[in-house]
Amino acid sequence: MRWFHRWVLFGMVGLFGFLSGVVWMKPPREAQRKPRVQESVVAREFKLVDRDGNVRAELSIPFGDPVLFLYDRTGKPRAWLTLDREGNPRMMFVDKNDMPIWQAPAAEAKPSQ
């Protein structure tokens, strides 16, 4: 009967080892709830959409230089921040009729002829 006791003992130790491994390998619930945050994201374009799926902001390089567009509820671009060809920053806000409300740097005065 000694062999029987040994097999029971080995079986219990093996079962205990297996169950303790399962318990230790299970990740904590709090770690499962936290979203993973990427250190870096590489893309050519980012779009921010509202609950209805309408694009409300866009960060892209449509003309060769980076541009941040802000759109109104109808999808019209109403504000943007960009760099000109020389690398100088430009910012503009327009009304619903696409008329400039404000821009920086201020528009240069055109010489009259």
C-alpha positions in Angstrom: 0.0 0.0 0.0 3.0 2.3 0.1 2.9 2.8 -3.6 -0.8 3.9 -3.3 0.1 6.6 -0.7 3.0 7.8 -2.8 0.7 8.2 -5.9 -1.9 10.0 -3.8 0.8 12.3 -2.4 2.3 13.0 -5.8 -1.2 13.6 -7.2 -2.1 16.1 -4.4 1.2 17.9 -4.8 0.7 18.1 -8.6 -2.8 19.3 -8.2 -1.8 22.0 -5.6 1.0 23.1 -7.9 -1.3 23.4 -10.9 -3.9 25.3 -9.0 -1.5 27.7 -7.4 0.1 28.4 -10.8 -3.4 29.2 -12.2 -4.0 31.6 -9.3 -0.7 33.4 -9.7 -0.9 33.6 -13.5 -4.3 35.3 -13.5 -3.8 39.0 -14.0 -5.3 41.4 -11.4 -8.7 42.7 -12.4 -7.5 46.3 -12.0 -4.8 45.8 -14.6 -7.4 44.4 -17.0 -9.6 47.6 -16.7 -6.8 50.1 -17.5 -6.4 50.8 -21.2 -3.0 50.4 -22.6 -1.4 53.7 -23.6 0.9 53.7 -26.5 4.2 55.6 -26.2 4.1 56.7 -29.8 1.7 56.8 -32.7 2.8 57.3 -36.2 0.3 58.3 -38.9 -0.1 60.6 -41.9 -3.5 61.9 -40.6 -5.5 62.1 -37.5 -9.3 62.8 -37.5 -11.4 63.6 -34.5 -15.1 62.7 -35.0 -18.2 63.5 -32.9 -20.8 61.0 -31.8 -22.5 61.1 -35.1 -19.3 60.4 -37.0 -18.8 63.9 -38.4 -15.2 65.1 -38.6 -14.7 68.0 -36.2 -10.9 68.3 -36.2 -8.1 67.0 -38.4 -4.3 67.0 -38.1 -2.7 66.2 -41.4 -0.2 67.2 -44.1 -2.4 67.9 -47.1 -0.2 70.5 -48.8 3.2 69.4 -47.7 3.2 71.2 -44.4 1.4 70.2 -41.2 -2.1 71.7 -40.7 -4.6 71.5 -37.9 -8.2 72.1 -39.1 -11.2 72.7 -36.8 -14.6 72.1 -38.5 -18.0 73.4 -37.5 -21.1 71.1 -37.2 -21.8 71.4 -40.9 -18.3 70.1 -41.8 -16.9 73.5 -43.0 -13.3 74.3 -41.9 -13.6 77.4 -39.6 -10.2 77.6 -38.1 -6.7 76.3 -38.9 -3.2 76.5 -37.8 -0.4 75.8 -40.2 3.1 76.6 -41.3 3.8 78.5 -44.6 6.5 77.4 -47.1 9.2 79.2 -45.1 8.2 77.4 -41.9 6.5 80.5 -40.3 3.3 79.8 -38.3 0.0 80.9 -39.6 -3.5 80.9 -38.0 -6.8 81.9 -39.4 -10.5 82.0 -38.2 -13.3 82.4 -40.7 -17.0 83.0 -40.5 -19.7 80.8 -42.0 -19.3 82.6 -45.3 -15.6 81.9 -45.4 -14.7 85.5 -44.7 -11.6 85.9 -42.4 -12.5 87.0 -38.9 -9.0 87.0 -37.5 -5.6 85.8 -38.7 -2.1 85.9 -37.5 0.1 87.3 -38.6 -2.2 90.0 -39.9 -2.8 90.1 -43.6 -0.3 92.3 -45.4 -1.8 95.5 -46.9 -1.8 95.3 -50.7 -0.3 98.4 -52.3 -2.8 100.4 -54.3 -2.0 101.2 -57.9 
